[in-house]
């Protein structure tokens, strides 16, 4: 693992903790309740894809939440910069994590197959 990869992983780890903390200070109850599942930074750490848990959210709710997050992104970036003393923060790109849904669906399919085999 190179030094740059170590720095990128450290930044991802820090952001995984700071973003939920920053969200908890917002006035919107829906945004305060979001769970960050993963943060993936670009090679130069100028951009960060922030993946959120979809549990209990309909598609329409997800679209509204993404719109709200787009409005507060600069404030979240500023919060992270200030908390860590960074000169600049990665630009956040919020996305909903579909992997959790896929994993649940696979578990359901495997249980169905297991029942059919018995």
N, C-alpha and C positions, 0 to 999 in steps of 0.2 A: 504494500500500500504506500503510495507516494505521500509526500507532505501535503500537497494540494488536496488529495482525497481525504486526508485526515481532517484538514481544516473545513472542508465541505461537510463532512459527517458531523463535526462538532457544531457547525452553524445550524444544520438541520435539527440536531438534538436540542439546541438552545431555543430555536424557533418553536419546536414542538411543545415546549413548556411556556414560552412567553405569549404566544398567540392566544391560547385559551385564557390566560391571565388578562390580556388586553381586552378580549371579548367580554370578560366578566365586568368590566368597568363601563360598558355601553348601556344606554337606556332601553334598548329594544330587548324584550324578554326572549324572543326567538333566537337572537344572536348570542345572548348570554348562555343559552342552553346547548350550544353546538359543541360537538366533540371533534377534536382534531385527531385523525387516525394516522396521518403520515405527512411529512414535509420533504419534498425533493427539490434540492437546489440545482441550478444549472452549473456548468463547469466553472465559470468565473464568479459564481455566487451573486450574480446580478439579478436573477429571477428565482422565484421559489413557487413551486406548485404546492398548494396547501389542500390536502384531501380531508373532507369532512364526512362524518358518519351520517347515513341517511335514515337510520332507524326512526320509525314513527313519522316520517315526513312524506307527504304526497308530492307528486311532480309539480303541482302548482305552488305548493309551499317552497319547494326547492328553488324554483325560478324567482320567487319573491325574495327569498333569503339571499340569493346571488346578487340581485339588484341592490339590496341594502348593503351587502358587503362591498360592492363596488363603490358605493358612496363613502364608506368609512375606511377604505383601504389605506389611504394616506395617513390617517390618524393612527391606525394600527402599526404601520411602518415606523412612524415617528415614536410611538411608544416603545417599540423594540430597540430602535436606535438609542433612545435615551437610557433605557434599562441596561443595555450592554455597553454603552459608551462608544458605539460605533460611529464612524464618519458617515457611512451610508448604509442603508438597509436594502436587502433584496426587494424587488417589486413582487408583491403577492398576487398570485393567480389562484382564486378559490375554485375548487371542483368538488363534486360529491363522489365519494369512494364507492364504486360499483362492485368492487371485489368482495365486500362483505355479503352482498346479496347473492353473488355467484356462489360463494362458499356455502351459504345456507341452502341454496337450491341443489347443489351437489350433494350435500348431506341428506336432503330429502330424497333425492334419487337413489342414493346408495341404500337408504333404509328400505325403500320400496323394493329394490332388487334383492336385498337380503330377505325380506318377507316372502318374495316369490320363490326364492331358492329353497327355503325351508318348507 
